[in-house]
């Protein structure tokens, strides 16, 4: 099965070229949704202990792990400095590539479900911050 992202790669490449051409000090005025994913490995990390404190909308940190022995494209997901899981392996290649190139990405919790299936407990989205073009005021 081919991912829907395969057909979007040319558009993503154009978007990245545009983003890299923007000044670094500009104010972020919007975000582009890169992906929406389940959290992988929730049951193996601190997520269960932190569950009662986590809220929809909470910011998450994405940390690249290029030396991960299980997955060279691994991207760790942290909540308030605590490792709670990973971007799923089947969905991490674009995220890893962007982080490796220094692209700033943001992530946040979009759904918390108190269910047995660890793959259904936390859903999060990854966003690309968009900055206004030089000389334009933010709305």
Secondary structure as UniProt FT lines:
FT   TURN            4..5
FT   HELIX           6..8
FT   HELIX           9..20
FT   TURN            24..25
FT   STRAND          28..40
FT   HELIX           42..44
FT   HELIX           47..50
FT   HELIX           51..53
FT   TURN            56..57
FT   STRAND          59..64
FT   TURN            66..67
FT   TURN            72..73
FT   STRAND          75..79
FT   TURN            80..81
FT   STRAND          82..87
FT   HELIX           89..91
FT   HELIX           93..100
FT   TURN            101..102
FT   STRAND          105..112
FT   HELIX           118..120
FT   STRAND          122..131
FT   TURN            134..135
//
